[in-house]
Amino acid sequence: MKGSVTMKKILCVCITGTLCIALAGCSNSQKTSVSSVSPTSSLASIPITSESDYSSSSVSSNSENSEDNWQLKYYVDEFGDNTNEKYACYVEYGTFSNTATNDSNLIVYIMVDSDDVAIQLYEYGSNIVKNSYSHRREYNITTKDESGNKIPFSGFMASGSGDRIYLSDNGKGHFLNHMKKSTENLRFHIVESDNPTTYYDFTVSPSGFKDVYNKLA
């Protein structure tokens, strides 16, 4: 996954809110060609869309009804018609902290296709985390399962308005292996490498993932 690649655009949403957050689901996405990101993956930027496109009941917190959280979706072409290419999408609650706030509301989107695993974060449920710098932003990521096993790895957000964190190859391998083989929830702790006071916490359930992932082929 080096050099220019074809990126695919996934439609998801975040809904503005202060104390009450209406969680969103995942929608069909359209391919787009991007050549300025290196190295990168086939999961492209997610535009914000209208609240009416999604139902707040489509996402539950943590493992409750988690089969509904992992959704199989199809990329669409320039005419809005489904292609044969698929991706899996998961939406969850979380919290984030920085120098201005502590344990504030977070919405997390996880997108998985045959090439990559990417995470998109919405602070306060509405402010998408982006990287506007000319260099990519690095993240230190640690996962912890219910048995107490911790696995550290890295991730990055592409430069030039990148808006999601791509897991490193070993991080992707660990995530997919756990989601396919384990029944335990996987907790994430993501820290911005250059700004360790900014970090994100959330939990991902593997329930329903294997069935959805097997349909990506």
C-alpha positions in Angstrom: 0.0 0.0 0.0 2.6 2.5 -1.1 2.4 5.4 -3.6 -0.8 6.4 -5.4 -3.8 4.2 -4.7 -7.5 4.3 -5.4 -9.5 5.5 -2.5 -13.1 4.8 -1.8 -15.5 7.3 -0.2 -17.7 6.0 2.6 -20.8 7.9 3.6 -21.3 8.1 7.3 -22.7 10.9 9.6 -22.3 12.6 12.9 -25.1 14.4 14.5 -24.4 17.6 16.5 -25.4 17.6 20.2 -24.2 18.8 23.6 -25.3 16.5 26.4 -27.4 14.1 24.2 -25.8 12.5 21.2 -27.8 10.9 18.4 -25.6 8.1 17.1 -25.4 7.5 13.4 -25.1 4.5 11.1 -23.1 3.8 7.9 -24.2 4.4 4.4 -23.1 3.5 0.9 -19.9 5.1 -0.5 -18.4 6.1 -3.7 -14.9 5.6 -5.1 -12.7 8.5 -5.6 -9.1 8.7 -6.9 -6.5 10.2 -4.5 -2.8 10.4 -5.3 -1.4 12.6 -2.6 -1.5 10.3 0.4 1.5 8.0 1.1 1.3 5.4 2.3 -2.4 5.0 2.6 -5.3 2.7 2.1 -8.4 2.2 0.1 -10.7 3.8 2.6 -11.2 7.4 1.7 -12.7 10.5 3.4 -16.2 10.4 4.9 -18.3 13.5 4.2 -20.8 14.7 6.7 -24.4 14.2 5.6 -27.8 15.0 6.9 -29.4 13.6 10.1 -32.3 12.3 8.1 -30.2 9.7 6.3 -29.5 7.8 9.5 -31.3 6.4 12.6 -30.0 6.9 16.1 -31.4 3.5 17.0 -28.9 1.8 14.6 -26.1 1.8 17.2 -26.0 0.6 20.7 -23.3 1.1 23.3 -20.6 -1.5 23.7 -21.8 -5.1 23.2 -25.6 -4.7 23.4 -27.2 -5.6 20.1 -23.7 -5.4 18.6 -24.7 -7.7 15.7 -26.4 -4.6 14.4 -23.3 -2.5 14.8 -21.2 -4.3 12.2 -22.8 -3.6 8.9 -22.0 -4.8 5.5 -22.1 -2.0 2.9 -21.4 -1.7 -0.8 -19.3 1.0 -2.6 -21.3 2.8 -5.2 -20.3 4.1 -8.6 -20.6 7.6 -10.0 -24.3 7.0 -10.7 -25.0 6.0 -7.1 -25.5 2.3 -8.0 -24.0 -0.5 -5.9 -20.8 -2.1 -7.1 -19.6 -5.6 -6.2 -17.0 -4.1 -3.8 -17.9 -4.2 -0.1 -16.8 -2.8 3.3 -17.8 -3.3 6.9 -18.6 -0.4 9.2 -19.0 -0.2 12.9 -20.2 2.8 15.0 -19.7 3.2 18.8 -19.7 5.6 21.7 -16.4 6.6 23.4 -14.8 9.4 25.3 -11.9 11.7 24.6 -9.7 14.0 26.8 -7.3 16.9 26.1 -6.1 20.0 27.9 -9.6 21.6 27.6 -11.8 18.7 28.5 -11.9 15.3 30.2 -14.0 12.2 29.2 -16.1 14.1 26.8 -18.5 12.5 24.3 -17.0 10.8 21.3 -18.4 9.0 18.3 -16.2 6.4 16.7 -16.5 4.9 13.2 -14.4 1.9 12.2 -14.2 1.0 8.5 -12.8 -2.3 7.3 -12.4 -3.5 3.7 -10.1 -6.1 2.1 -7.1 -3.7 2.4 -7.3 -1.7 5.5 -8.7 -0.8 8.9 -9.4 2.9 9.5 -10.9 4.7 12.5 -12.7 8.1 12.3 -13.3 10.2 15.4 -15.9 12.8 16.2 -15.2 14.9 19.3 -18.4 16.0 21.1 -20.2 13.8 18.5 -19.9 16.5 15.8 -16.3 17.7 15.4 -14.4 15.4 13.1 -10.7 15.0 14.0 -8.5 16.1 11.0 -4.9 16.6 10.2 -4.3 19.9 8.4 -0.5 19.7 8.6 1.8 18.9 5.7 3.2 15.8 7.5 1.2 12.9 8.7 0.1 12.6 12.3 1.3 9.6 14.3 -0.7 7.8 17.0 0.3 5.4 19.7 -2.4 2.8 20.1 -2.9 0.2 22.8 -5.7 -2.4 22.9 -6.7 -4.5 25.9 -9.0 -7.5 25.9 -11.1 -8.8 28.7 -8.4 -11.2 29.8 -6.1 -8.2 30.4 -3.8 -8.8 27.4 -2.4 -5.5 26.1 -1.1 -5.0 22.6 0.7 -1.8 21.5 1.0 -0.7 17.9 0.9 2.5 15.8 -1.4 4.3 13.5 -1.3 7.4 11.4 -3.5 10.1 9.9 -2.6 11.3 6.5 -1.4 14.9 5.8 -3.4 17.4 4.0 -6.8 17.2 5.7 -6.6 13.5 6.5 -9.6 12.6 8.6 -9.1 9.0 9.8 -6.5 6.9 11.6 -5.1 4.0 9.6 -3.8 1.1 11.7 -0.3 -0.1 11.0 0.1 -3.5 9.3 0.7 -5.3 12.7 -2.1 -3.3 14.2 -4.5 -4.3 11.4 -3.4 -8.0 11.7 -4.0 -8.0 15.5 -7.4 -6.3 15.1 -8.6 -8.7 12.4 -7.3 -11.7 14.3 -9.1 -10.7 17.5 -12.3 -9.7 15.8 -12.5 -13.0 13.9 -11.4 -15.4 16.6 -12.3 -13.9 20.0 -15.6 -13.3 21.8 -14.0 -10.7 24.1 -14.6 -7.0 23.7 -11.5 -5.0 22.7 -10.7 -1.7 24.4 -8.8 1.0 22.5 -6.6 3.7 24.0 -5.3 6.0 21.2 -2.8 8.8 22.1 -1.6 11.5 19.7 2.2 10.9 19.6 3.2 14.6 19.5 0.5 15.7 21.9 0.1 12.9 24.6 -2.5 15.0 26.5 -4.9 14.2 23.7 -6.3 10.7 23.8 -9.4 8.6 22.9 -11.0 5.6 24.6 -13.6 3.3 23.3 -14.6 -0.4 23.1 -15.2 -2.6 20.1 -17.3 -5.8 20.1 -16.3 -8.7 17.8 -19.9 -10.0 17.8 -21.1 -10.3 14.3 -17.8 -9.2 12.7 -16.7 -12.5 11.4 -19.9 -13.1 9.4 -19.7 -9.6 7.9 -16.0 -9.8 7.1 -16.3 -13.1 5.4 -18.7 -11.5 3.0 -16.1 -8.9 1.9 -14.3 -11.5 -0.4 
